[in-house]
């Protein structure tokens, strides 16, 4: 079954995981303005403070991302919590920070240079309570240790780099959002919306703790949080405005 491949037109592609969907080639217009490009060397974004989900186990993360690189690269990390990263294989994994690096891994590579939409939903405190939606469809994960307990305390986050080392993202992000509630499969589908996704603040807006539209321009050094309290500092983005790219 072909679908729009992450803001793309329907086309041929390899069949993914157990979902039966295809990654499409090409691109089509969409209405999200700019996006934030990371150079894979030292760029990262960090919140100014904790993001306000202390004592709450459910949380959801939504973002658009595209990359052609299969080298190890970080997507998002909660400080001393878990982090999402692309492995050398181009597969996406979820890893608790510190101690045993028990992982859940998405069962296919998405390093195809097309936009894709991700929603991670954490319903409990262990890895096997995580769900992932890619381009609106639920996906299977391979678990190294499904019952590993995840740190759920309120923490700052980094986008594009881990706290513990310099493993940077090499790709482009857009529409980054975090909630302290578990989004539904319908929410994930609507946020993707066949490649022309809806805005994050239309879903559980009272639980939306951070929303970066990534629409800044010029020499901006801050990602503005649309919720107004968790702006992100842009670190080492050296060639303004080249890192804010239209699409």
C-alpha positions as CSV (number, residue, x, y, z in Angstrom):
1,X,0.0,0.0,0.0
2,X,1.6,3.3,-1.1
3,X,1.2,6.4,1.0
4,X,2.7,9.9,0.9
5,X,6.2,9.4,2.1
6,X,6.5,12.1,4.8
7,X,5.4,15.2,3.0
8,X,6.0,13.5,-0.3
9,X,4.1,12.3,-3.3
10,X,3.1,8.7,-3.8
11,X,5.8,6.7,-5.4
12,X,7.8,3.5,-5.4
13,X,9.8,2.5,-2.3
14,X,10.8,-0.4,-0.1
15,X,8.2,-2.0,2.1
16,X,8.7,-1.2,5.8
17,X,8.7,-3.4,8.8
18,X,5.3,-5.1,9.5
19,X,3.3,-2.1,8.6
20,X,3.0,-2.7,4.8
21,X,3.6,1.0,4.0
22,X,6.0,2.4,1.4
23,X,8.5,5.2,1.6
24,X,7.7,7.4,-1.4
25,X,10.3,9.4,-3.4
26,X,10.0,13.0,-4.4
27,X,8.5,16.0,-2.6
28,X,5.3,18.0,-2.7
29,X,4.5,21.5,-1.4
30,X,3.3,21.8,2.2
31,X,2.5,24.7,4.5
32,X,4.9,24.6,7.5
33,X,7.2,27.5,6.5
34,X,10.9,27.0,7.6
35,X,12.7,24.1,9.1
36,X,15.9,23.8,11.2
37,X,19.0,22.2,9.6
38,X,21.7,20.5,11.7
39,X,25.2,20.2,10.2
40,X,26.3,16.9,11.9
41,X,29.3,18.6,13.5
42,X,28.3,20.5,16.6
43,X,24.8,22.0,16.3
44,X,22.3,21.4,19.0
45,X,19.3,22.9,20.7
46,X,18.8,22.9,24.5
47,X,15.8,24.0,26.6
48,X,16.4,26.7,29.1
49,X,14.8,24.7,32.0
50,X,12.9,21.6,32.8
51,X,9.9,21.2,30.5
52,X,7.2,20.7,33.2
53,X,6.4,16.9,33.1
54,X,7.6,16.0,36.7
55,X,5.7,13.1,38.2
56,X,3.9,12.3,34.9
57,X,4.8,9.0,33.2
58,X,2.8,9.5,30.0
59,X,4.5,11.6,27.4
60,X,4.5,12.0,23.7
61,X,7.0,13.4,21.2
62,X,6.2,14.5,17.7
63,X,8.5,15.8,15.0
64,X,9.3,15.8,11.3
65,X,12.8,14.8,10.2
66,X,14.7,14.1,7.1
67,X,18.3,12.8,6.6
68,X,20.5,10.9,4.1
69,X,23.1,9.9,6.7
70,X,23.4,6.5,8.2
71,X,26.1,7.5,10.7
72,X,25.3,7.5,14.5
73,X,23.3,10.6,15.3
74,X,21.2,11.9,18.2
75,X,17.6,13.1,17.7
76,X,16.3,14.0,21.2
77,X,17.4,13.4,24.7
78,X,15.8,14.0,28.1
79,X,18.8,14.8,30.4
80,X,19.6,11.6,32.4
81,X,16.6,10.1,30.8
82,X,16.2,8.3,27.5
83,X,17.4,9.4,24.1
84,X,16.3,8.8,20.5
85,X,19.1,8.2,18.0
86,X,19.8,7.0,14.5
87,X,22.2,4.0,14.5
88,X,25.0,3.4,11.9
89,X,22.5,1.3,10.0
90,X,20.1,4.3,9.7
91,X,17.6,2.6,12.0
92,X,16.0,4.6,14.8
93,X,16.5,3.4,18.4
94,X,15.4,4.4,21.9
95,X,18.0,4.1,24.6
96,X,17.9,4.8,28.3
97,X,20.8,7.1,29.3
98,X,23.4,5.7,31.7
99,X,23.8,2.2,32.9
100,X,22.9,-0.7,30.5
101,X,22.0,0.7,27.1
102,X,18.9,-1.4,26.7
103,X,17.4,-0.4,23.4
104,X,14.2,-0.6,21.4
105,X,15.0,-0.3,17.7
106,X,12.7,0.5,14.7
107,X,13.0,-2.3,12.3
108,X,14.0,-0.5,9.2
109,X,16.1,2.5,7.9
110,X,14.6,5.8,7.0
111,X,17.7,7.6,5.8
112,X,16.3,8.2,2.4
113,X,16.4,12.0,2.2
114,X,12.6,12.4,2.4
115,X,10.6,14.0,5.1
116,X,9.1,11.6,7.6
117,X,6.9,12.2,10.6
118,X,7.5,10.5,14.0
119,X,5.3,10.2,17.1
120,X,6.7,8.4,20.2
121,X,4.2,7.7,22.9
122,X,5.3,6.5,26.4
123,X,2.4,5.1,28.3
124,X,4.3,3.6,31.3
125,X,7.8,3.4,32.8
126,X,9.3,0.6,30.8
127,X,10.5,0.3,27.3
128,X,7.7,-2.0,26.2
129,X,5.2,0.7,27.0
130,X,6.6,2.8,24.1
131,X,4.8,3.1,20.8
132,X,6.1,4.6,17.6
133,X,4.2,5.9,14.7
134,X,5.9,6.6,11.4
135,X,4.1,8.7,8.8
136,X,0.8,8.0,10.6
137,X,1.2,4.3,11.0
138,X,2.0,2.2,14.1
139,X,5.3,0.4,13.8
140,X,6.9,-2.6,15.4
141,X,10.0,-2.3,17.5
142,X,12.8,-4.9,18.4
143,X,13.6,-4.8,22.2
144,X,16.9,-5.6,23.8
145,X,15.3,-5.4,27.2
146,X,11.6,-4.7,27.1
147,X,11.2,-4.2,30.8
148,X,14.0,-1.7,31.3
149,X,12.7,1.1,33.6
150,X,12.9,4.6,32.1
151,X,13.7,7.7,34.1
152,X,10.5,9.8,34.1
153,X,11.5,12.8,36.1
154,X,11.2,16.4,34.9
155,X,14.3,17.3,32.9
156,X,15.7,19.7,30.3
157,X,16.0,18.3,26.8
158,X,18.5,18.5,23.9
159,X,17.7,18.2,20.3
160,X,20.4,17.0,17.9
161,X,23.0,16.0,20.5
162,X,23.4,13.8,23.7
163,X,24.3,15.3,27.0
164,X,27.0,12.7,27.6
165,X,29.0,13.0,24.4
166,X,29.2,14.7,21.0
167,X,27.0,12.5,18.8
168,X,25.2,15.1,16.6
169,X,22.3,15.0,14.2
170,X,22.9,15.5,10.5
171,X,19.5,16.3,9.1
172,X,16.6,18.7,9.2
173,X,13.9,19.0,11.9
174,X,10.5,20.7,11.9
175,X,7.4,21.0,14.1
176,X,8.9,19.5,17.3
177,X,6.3,19.0,20.1
178,X,6.3,17.3,23.5
179,X,3.2,16.5,25.6
180,X,2.7,15.0,29.2
181,X,-0.1,12.8,27.9
182,X,-0.2,9.7,25.6
183,X,-1.4,10.7,22.2
184,X,-3.8,8.3,20.4
185,X,-3.3,6.5,17.1
186,X,-5.8,9.0,15.6
187,X,-3.8,11.9,16.9
188,X,-0.6,10.5,15.2
189,X,-2.5,10.0,12.0
190,X,-3.9,13.5,12.0
191,X,-0.5,15.1,12.8
192,X,0.9,13.3,9.7
193,X,-2.2,13.8,7.6
194,X,-1.0,12.2,4.4
195,X,2.1,14.4,4.3
196,X,0.5,17.7,5.1
197,X,0.1,17.4,8.8
198,X,-1.9,19.3,11.3
199,X,-0.5,21.6,14.0
200,X,0.5,20.1,17.3
201,X,-1.4,22.7,19.4
202,X,-4.7,21.3,18.0
203,X,-4.2,18.1,20.1
204,X,-4.4,18.0,23.9
205,X,-3.2,21.7,23.9
206,X,-3.6,21.8,27.7
207,X,-0.9,19.1,27.9
208,X,1.4,20.4,25.3
209,X,4.6,21.4,27.1
210,X,6.8,22.4,24.3
211,X,6.2,23.3,20.6
212,X,8.9,24.5,18.3
213,X,7.6,25.5,14.9
214,X,11.2,26.2,13.7
215,X,10.0,29.1,11.6
216,X,12.6,31.6,12.8
217,X,14.6,33.6,10.3
218,X,17.8,35.6,10.0
219,X,20.3,35.5,12.8
220,X,17.9,34.1,15.4
221,X,19.6,32.3,18.3
222,X,16.5,31.0,20.0
223,X,13.7,28.5,19.0
224,X,10.5,30.1,20.3
225,X,8.2,27.8,22.2
226,X,4.7,28.4,20.9
227,X,3.5,27.5,24.5
228,X,5.6,30.3,25.7
229,X,7.7,28.9,28.5
230,X,10.4,26.5,27.2
231,X,12.4,28.4,24.5
232,X,15.4,26.5,23.1
233,X,18.9,28.0,22.8
234,X,20.6,27.3,19.4
235,X,24.2,26.3,20.0
236,X,27.0,26.4,17.4
237,X,24.7,27.2,14.5
238,X,27.4,29.2,12.7
239,X,26.1,30.5,9.4
240,X,22.8,32.4,9.9
241,X,20.4,32.2,8.3
242,X,21.5,29.1,6.4
243,X,20.3,26.8,9.2
244,X,16.6,28.0,8.8
245,X,15.7,26.5,5.5
246,X,12.4,26.9,3.5
247,X,10.6,23.8,2.3
